[in-house]
Amino acid sequence: MAGHDARYVEITTRLRSVRSFCDFLSQGGTVRVAVSEGEPYKDVTATLLERNRREAEALARTRRHLYPELAEEDVAPPLYSRH
């Protein structure tokens, strides 16, 4: 994987983020938006959940394709050694 570490980290970090957001929404989190100021809020949770699930699947496929030997790892130790 030498030379591709940054790309792997980027894909995996985004995948973790998207999955975490999906978990949040699946456990009752909601997202509401207003089309414009002063308009009523509209619940877009189901739409965002579906969109983010598709994105997670696409990221996982990309990671499996680019890094087949690492694709199913949850990356341990953590991706970053320091914050």
N, C-alpha and C positions, 0 to 999 in steps of 0.2 A: 504494500500500500504506500510505500515511500513515494513522496511527491504528490500524493493525492489526499493527504491527511486533511487539509483545509476543506476540500470539497466534501469528503465523507462527514466531517464534523458539521458542516453547514446543512447537509441533507438530514443528518440524524437529529440535529438540534431542531430543525423545522418540523420534522416528523414528531418528535416528542412534544413540541409546542401544540401542534394541531391535535394530537391525541389527547393532550391534557384539556384543551378547550372542549373537545367532544365529550370527555368525561364530565366536565363541569356542566355542560348542557344536558347530558343524559341524567345527571343527578338532580335536576330541577332548576338549574340556572336558566335565566331568561334574557333575551335581548329584545329591546324595543327601540324603534327609531321613529322619528317624525320626518315626514317628507319635507316640511319647511317649518320655520319658526312659527309657533302659535297653533300648529296643526296637532291633532291628537296622535298619540303614539300608537304604533302598530307592532304587534308581536311578530318577530321574524325568526324566532328560535328554531322552528322546524326546518325552515329553509337553510339557515346557517349550519345547522347540525348536518343536514344531508350534504351540503356543499363541502363542509370540512371533512366529512367521512370520505368523500370521493377524493379530496386532496390527499388525505392520509394514505389511501390505497395507492394513489399515483406515486407518492413519494416512496412508499415501501417497494413498489415495483421498480422504480428507478434505482433505488439502493440495491435491490437484489440483482439487477442487471449490471450495474457498475462494480459492485463489490460482492460477488456471489459467496465468497468465503466468509464474509462478515455480515451478510444481510440480516440474519435472524438474531444477531447478538443485540443485547440491550446496552451495549457499550459499558463494560465494567473493566477497569475503574472508570470513574466519570470522565467525560470528554475534556474537562478542564482541570488542571491541577491546582490552579489558583483563581481567585475571583478578582 
